[in-house]
Amino acid sequence: MTTDPRDFVVGPDARISDIDLDTEEFLAPDGERLTEERAEALARRAANLVPGRKSLGGDGSVSPVLQFRTPRKREAEQLAHELGIRTSELARRALDEYLDNHARGA
């Protein structure tokens, strides 16, 4: 099941209030009752709506972004295409290899 971020847009006329979903009845747009448990599951799914890749370190945190300019962008894009990876993955691999071989204390 794919999650469409447009399903979670709150309009300017929306009323937001705090209710106990286990004691008060609230129907979701699909017509089913929303419980605290279901709301938690939806919130976990909604956390995946954050754009970009998730943790590259495997700890669940969003990985920091590093941007740079290069006159060799087309070459990088072509090589990434040939390798079947994204250009960002190629850049990560290149930086990792460089740091592994040249970082102080390595």
C-alpha positions in Angstrom: 0.0 0.0 0.0 1.4 3.4 -1.0 1.0 6.5 1.1 0.1 9.7 -0.8 1.1 12.8 1.2 -1.9 14.6 -0.3 -4.1 12.4 1.8 -2.6 14.1 4.9 -3.1 17.8 4.0 -4.9 19.9 6.6 -6.9 22.8 5.1 -7.1 26.3 6.6 -10.7 25.7 7.8 -9.8 22.5 9.7 -10.7 22.2 13.4 -8.0 20.4 15.4 -8.9 19.1 18.9 -7.5 16.6 21.3 -9.8 13.6 21.9 -9.4 10.1 23.5 -9.9 7.9 20.5 -10.5 4.9 22.7 -13.5 6.5 24.4 -14.9 8.9 21.7 -15.9 7.7 18.3 -14.1 9.3 15.3 -14.5 8.0 11.8 -11.5 8.1 9.4 -12.1 9.2 5.8 -12.3 5.4 4.9 -15.3 5.1 7.2 -13.6 3.0 9.8 -13.4 4.0 13.4 -10.0 5.6 14.4 -8.6 4.1 17.6 -5.5 5.2 19.5 -3.7 2.1 18.1 -4.7 2.8 14.5 -3.7 6.5 15.0 -0.3 5.4 16.2 0.1 3.1 13.2 -0.9 5.9 10.8 1.6 8.3 12.5 4.4 5.8 12.1 3.5 5.5 8.4 3.3 9.3 8.0 6.8 9.6 9.4 7.9 8.0 6.1 6.5 11.0 4.2 9.6 13.0 5.0 11.3 13.6 1.6 14.7 12.1 0.9 16.4 9.0 2.0 16.2 7.8 5.6 19.1 6.9 7.8 22.2 5.7 5.9 23.7 4.7 9.3 20.9 2.3 10.1 20.0 4.0 13.4 16.7 5.5 12.2 17.9 9.1 12.1 17.7 11.2 8.9 21.2 11.4 7.5 22.9 14.8 7.1 23.0 16.3 3.6 26.3 17.4 2.0 26.2 19.4 -1.3 29.0 20.5 -3.5 29.5 21.8 -7.0 31.6 20.1 -9.7 32.3 20.7 -13.4 32.2 16.9 -13.9 28.5 16.4 -13.1 27.7 14.9 -16.5 30.6 12.4 -16.2 29.3 11.4 -12.7 25.8 11.0 -14.0 26.9 8.9 -16.9 29.0 6.6 -14.7 26.2 6.3 -12.2 23.8 5.3 -15.0 26.3 2.7 -16.2 26.6 1.3 -12.7 22.8 1.3 -12.2 23.0 3.6 -9.2 22.0 7.2 -8.4 24.5 10.0 -8.7 24.3 10.6 -5.0 25.2 6.9 -4.3 28.2 7.3 -6.6 29.3 10.4 -4.7 28.8 8.7 -1.3 30.9 5.8 -2.5 33.7 8.0 -3.8 33.7 10.1 -0.6 33.7 7.0 1.6 36.6 5.5 -0.4 38.6 8.7 -0.2 38.0 9.1 3.5 38.9 5.5 4.2 42.2 6.0 2.3 43.1 9.5 3.4 41.5 10.4 6.7 43.8 11.1 9.6 44.2 8.2 11.9 43.2 5.7 9.1 
